[in-house]
Amino acid sequence: MARAPRSVRRMSVRDGEAIVNLARGVMVTRSRSLEAFSFADARDAWLIDDGDGLAFAFVGVIPPRRHALASYYGGLTLRNGVPIGYGQSDIVGRSAALSFNTCNTFRGGEAAFTFARWLAALRHVFGTTSFSLDPYQLGKGNDEGLESGAWWFYSKLGLRPRDAATLRLAREEQARVQRSPRHRTRPATLRRLAERHLFFDLEPAQPHPLVPLGALGLCAGAALSARAGSDRERAVDEASAELLRHCGQASLRGFSPDQREAWRRVAPILTLLDLGAWCEDERRALVDVIRAKGGRSERDYVARYLAHPKLDAALLQWARAQAD
């Protein structure tokens, strides 16, 4: 994880289109689908050369399909130019929720090494320090995940549950394996283990919580209904205007159409926060963050999000207040 990739370069639009077509071919020939590839933006494509024939292609999505807060990138794993796997990373601040798959033909062998180098690429390209895998990736509602031993694959690499009961069950199962190397975890136990996320933190003493995007969305929807009932457009207009006032903006003059849409999407969420308690510089800095959301590359947005002194902390503070 400490070793940086050999190089990171932005692809030309032509090369980006070629890598998007290659990624879609990998998906369709395996009867798979990945949202980041279905709505890929060839203008936001990056080639990460890890050396020794290993490379990763990261591709962002077109502005109309971007999420309000998270940034998601499709990833194609290449060994000597041959696609051997794929994944998706959903990034919020320093956290990335991962979907990782090695194509059947190439499982075993270097799969663990490749996964570790993928995390290193995410760290050095986006500044990610906390990684998570959701229950589906581990086998919840996913028989392939159970049969492939996904939970043990990631556990052996150091990913751990944060939930106390699941952590206790994991330690009990690991003790059984240590006592008897021939022990095999029962499917029922694997299903219980797969009920919770697994995490890997580069700074274990300071684990980065997950921003509850689903809860944020539900609360934003309820707040819009409280503003204007079923007139959703009017409610969004009011939230957008409120955010403008908080940020000291008279209008969205000078914003591109994509940047205007990014503003309208994020306004119902940001107006849930106590923006009035922020200092003026923190509120004004939000403008550049949101404009980057509608810019050419979401890598710029991730960087501005990380550089904002208040945003991530305020979102997590809101989540804790809702939990209490």
C-alpha positions in Angstrom: 0.0 0.0 0.0 2.9 2.4 0.6 4.4 1.9 -2.8 2.9 4.3 -5.4 2.1 3.2 -8.9 4.8 3.8 -11.5 2.7 6.4 -13.3 -0.8 7.9 -13.5 -1.9 9.6 -16.7 -5.2 10.9 -18.1 -6.2 9.2 -21.3 -7.1 11.1 -24.4 -10.8 10.9 -25.3 -9.9 8.5 -28.1 -8.1 6.1 -25.7 -10.8 6.6 -23.1 -13.4 5.5 -25.6 -11.3 2.4 -26.4 -11.0 1.4 -22.7 -14.7 2.0 -22.2 -15.5 -0.3 -25.1 -13.1 -2.9 -23.8 -14.7 -2.8 -20.3 -18.2 -3.1 -21.8 -17.0 -6.1 -23.8 -15.7 -7.7 -20.6 -19.1 -7.2 -19.0 -21.4 -8.4 -21.8 -19.4 -11.6 -22.5 -19.8 -12.6 -18.9 -23.5 -11.5 -18.6 -22.5 -8.8 -16.1 -23.3 -5.2 -15.7 -21.5 -2.3 -13.9 -23.2 1.1 -13.7 -19.9 2.9 -13.9 -19.2 1.2 -17.3 -22.8 1.5 -18.6 -22.6 5.3 -18.1 -18.8 5.8 -18.5 -17.3 9.1 -19.5 -14.4 8.7 -21.9 -13.3 12.3 -20.9 -12.6 11.1 -17.3 -10.5 8.0 -18.0 -7.1 7.4 -16.2 -4.5 4.7 -16.8 -2.5 3.7 -13.7 0.7 1.8 -14.7 1.7 -0.4 -11.7 4.7 -1.9 -13.3 5.6 -5.4 -14.4 2.7 -5.6 -16.8 0.0 -4.7 -14.3 -2.2 -1.7 -14.9 -5.6 -0.3 -13.9 -8.0 1.8 -15.9 -10.3 4.1 -13.9 -13.3 5.5 -15.7 -15.7 8.1 -14.3 -19.3 8.5 -15.3 -21.1 11.2 -17.4 -22.4 14.2 -15.4 -26.1 13.3 -15.7 -25.5 9.9 -14.0 -23.2 11.2 -11.2 -24.4 10.8 -7.6 -25.1 13.9 -5.5 -22.2 13.3 -3.0 -20.3 10.1 -3.8 -18.0 9.8 -6.8 -17.9 6.4 -8.4 -15.3 5.0 -10.8 -15.3 1.8 -12.8 -12.0 -0.1 -12.7 -10.6 -2.5 -15.3 -7.6 -4.6 -14.2 -5.1 -5.3 -17.1 -2.2 -7.7 -17.1 0.0 -7.2 -20.2 -3.0 -5.5 -21.8 -5.4 -8.4 -21.1 -8.4 -7.6 -19.0 -8.4 -10.0 -16.0 -10.9 -8.4 -13.7 -13.0 -5.4 -12.9 -14.4 -3.4 -10.0 -16.1 -0.2 -8.9 -15.2 2.2 -6.1 -17.7 4.6 -4.6 -15.7 7.4 -3.0 -16.9 9.8 -0.3 -14.1 11.8 1.3 -11.3 9.4 2.4 -13.6 6.3 2.3 -14.2 4.0 -0.7 -16.9 1.4 -0.9 -15.5 -1.4 -3.1 -16.8 -3.9 -5.6 -14.0 -6.2 -6.8 -14.1 -9.2 -9.2 -11.4 -11.3 -10.8 -12.6 -13.0 -13.9 -13.0 -16.8 -13.4 -10.2 -17.7 -15.7 -7.7 -15.7 -13.6 -8.8 -16.5 -10.0 -6.2 -17.8 -7.6 -2.6 -16.9 -8.5 -2.2 -13.2 -8.1 -5.7 -12.2 -7.1 -4.7 -11.1 -3.6 -1.7 -9.2 -4.9 -3.8 -7.5 -7.5 -6.5 -6.5 -5.0 -3.8 -5.0 -2.8 -2.3 -3.0 -5.6 -5.8 -1.8 -6.7 -6.2 -0.4 -3.1 -2.8 1.3 -3.5 -3.9 2.8 -6.8 -7.0 4.2 -5.1 -5.0 5.6 -2.3 -2.5 7.4 -4.5 -5.0 8.6 -7.1 -7.9 9.7 -4.8 -6.3 9.9 -1.3 -8.4 7.0 0.0 -7.4 5.7 3.4 -10.5 3.7 4.5 -11.9 0.9 2.4 -15.1 -1.2 2.8 -16.9 -4.1 1.2 -20.7 -4.4 1.5 -22.5 -7.6 2.5 -23.4 -8.5 -1.0 -19.7 -8.7 -2.0 -19.2 -11.1 0.8 -22.1 -13.4 0.0 -25.3 -11.9 1.4 -27.9 -12.8 -1.3 -24.9 -13.8 -3.5 -24.3 -17.5 -3.8 -21.2 -16.9 -6.0 -19.7 -14.9 -3.2 -20.3 -17.6 -0.7 -19.0 -20.4 -3.0 -15.8 -18.5 -3.9 -14.9 -18.0 -0.2 -15.0 -14.2 -0.6 -15.3 -13.5 3.2 -12.1 -15.5 4.0 -10.3 -14.1 1.0 -10.7 -10.5 2.3 -10.3 -11.5 6.0 -6.9 -13.0 5.3 -5.8 -9.7 3.8 -6.7 -7.9 7.0 -10.2 -6.6 6.4 -12.3 -6.8 9.5 -15.9 -6.2 10.6 -16.6 -3.2 12.9 -19.8 -4.7 14.3 -19.1 -6.2 17.7 -21.1 -9.3 17.4 -19.8 -10.1 13.9 -16.2 -9.4 15.1 -16.7 -11.9 17.9 -18.1 -14.5 15.6 -15.1 -14.0 13.2 -12.6 -14.5 16.0 -14.4 -17.7 17.1 -14.3 -19.0 13.6 -10.6 -18.1 13.2 -9.8 -19.9 16.4 -11.5 -23.0 15.1 -9.3 -22.9 11.9 -6.1 -22.4 14.0 -7.0 -25.5 16.1 -7.8 -27.6 13.1 -6.4 -26.5 9.7 -8.9 -28.9 8.0 -11.8 -27.1 9.4 -14.2 -25.6 6.9 -16.6 -22.8 7.8 -20.2 -23.9 7.5 -22.4 -22.1 5.0 -24.7 -20.9 7.7 -21.8 -19.3 9.5 -20.6 -17.7 6.3 -24.0 -16.2 5.8 -23.9 -14.7 9.4 -20.4 -13.3 8.7 -21.6 -11.8 5.4 -24.3 -9.8 7.2 -22.0 -6.9 7.9 -19.4 -4.8 6.1 -15.7 -5.5 6.2 -13.2 -2.6 6.5 -9.6 -1.9 6.0 -8.1 1.3 7.5 -4.6 2.6 6.7 -4.9 4.4 10.1 -6.5 1.7 12.4 -6.5 4.1 15.3 -8.6 6.6 13.3 -11.1 4.5 11.3 -13.1 6.6 8.9 -16.9 6.1 9.4 -19.1 5.6 6.4 -21.3 8.6 5.5 -24.9 7.1 5.5 -25.9 8.1 2.0 -29.2 6.3 2.1 -30.3 8.0 5.3 -29.2 11.4 3.9 -31.3 10.8 0.8 -34.4 9.9 2.8 -34.0 12.9 5.0 -33.5 15.2 2.0 -36.6 13.8 0.4 -38.6 14.4 3.6 -37.3 17.9 3.8 -38.3 18.6 0.2 -41.8 17.4 1.0 -42.0 19.6 4.0 -41.0 22.6 1.9 -43.6 22.2 -0.9 -45.5 19.0 -0.6 -45.7 17.2 -4.0 -44.3 20.2 -5.9 -40.8 18.8 -6.0 -39.4 21.3 -8.5 -40.4 24.2 -6.3 -38.9 22.5 -3.2 -35.6 22.0 -5.0 -35.7 25.7 -6.2 -36.1 26.8 -2.6 -33.3 24.6 -1.3 -31.0 25.8 -4.1 -31.8 29.4 -3.3 -31.2 28.8 0.4 -27.8 27.3 -0.4 -26.9 30.3 -2.6 -27.7 32.6 0.4 -25.5 30.5 2.7 -22.6 30.6 0.3 -22.9 34.3 -0.4 -23.8 33.7 -4.1 -26.3 36.0 -5.9 -26.9 33.5 -8.7 -25.4 30.6 -10.6 -24.2 32.9 -13.3 -21.0 31.5 -14.9 -22.0 27.9 -14.1 -22.1 25.3 -16.9 -25.4 23.3 -17.3 -23.7 20.3 -15.6 -22.6 22.5 -12.7 -26.1 24.0 -12.3 -27.5 20.4 -12.1 -24.9 19.4 -9.6 -25.9 22.4 -7.4 -29.6 21.5 -7.6 -28.9 17.8 -6.7 -26.7 18.6 -3.7 -28.7 21.5 -2.3 -31.4 19.4 -0.6 -28.7 17.5 1.2 -26.4 20.4 2.2 -29.3 22.4 3.5 -29.8 19.7 6.1 -26.6 20.8 7.7 -26.2 23.7 10.1 -24.5 25.8 7.6 -25.2 29.0 9.6 -22.6 27.7 12.2 -19.9 27.5 9.5 -17.5 30.4 9.0 -17.8 32.5 5.9 -14.7 31.0 4.2 -16.1 27.4 4.7 -19.4 28.3 3.1 -17.8 30.0 0.2 -15.4 27.1 -0.4 -18.5 24.9 -0.9 -19.0 26.7 -4.2 -15.8 25.3 -5.7 -16.6 21.8 -4.4 -20.0 21.8 -6.1 -18.7 23.3 -9.3 -16.1 20.5 -9.5 -18.9 18.0 -9.1 -20.2 19.2 -12.5 -16.8 19.5 -14.0 -15.0 17.4 -16.5 -13.4 15.0 -14.0 -14.7 13.9 -10.6 -11.1 13.4 -9.5 -11.1 17.2 -9.1 -14.2 17.0 -7.0 -12.7 14.3 -4.7 -9.6 16.5 -4.2 -11.7 19.6 -3.4 -13.9 17.6 -1.1 -10.9 16.3 0.8 -9.4 19.8 1.0 -12.6 21.3 2.4 -12.1 22.0 6.2 -15.6 21.3 7.3 -17.7 19.3 4.8 -16.9 15.7 5.7 -16.9 16.3 9.4 -20.3 18.1 9.2 -21.9 15.2 7.3 -20.6 12.7 9.9 -21.8 14.9 12.7 -25.2 15.0 11.2 -25.2 11.2 10.9 -24.3 10.8 14.6 -27.0 13.3 15.6 -29.6 11.3 13.6 -28.4 8.0 15.2 -28.8 9.5 18.7 
